[in-house]
């Protein structure tokens, strides 16, 4: 029930962009993941909810502190900001289901964006495993190329770009990867 309600609230947030909806989704999905630690679906959905929406909010009268950057910075330092939580949730989902393409791709994208080398390595390992199992397609191989390139593994990046173009030669992202 928590998974269903969390996903519904997540969808409502995507449609209407109300902060209350994403907060409710996060709360329900976090409780569900805490109560069912072996359910990859809850960890994955909780990760998605933390990768969307607002960052850290400081409750204040009339919203005076809503734009305060200090609280976000402190939360990032102690790894309690939504994106850190998202990365942790994606890693938990991958530990339970190593072939979960969506979690590997989202972990990779957030990690590359934040230049988080440790999580880029985790994402690259997961993406390589998925690729070795002949799963994921060109989109997954393209994300693998991005992670490998960000890590400085140029030979592995080239191999991933080649795999992406082989899987879907007409894909513009695969062609972009091959060109790079």
Secondary structure, 3 states (H helix, E strand, C coil): CHHHHHHHHHHHHHHHCCHHHHHHHHHHHHHHHHHCCCCHHHHHHHHHHHHCCCCCCCCCHHHCCCCCHHHHHHHHHCCCCHHHHHHHHHHHHHHHCCCCHHHHHHHHHHHHHHCCHHHHHHHHHHHHHHHHCCCCHHHHHHHHHHHHHHHCCHHHHHHHHHHHHHHCCCCHHHHHHHHC
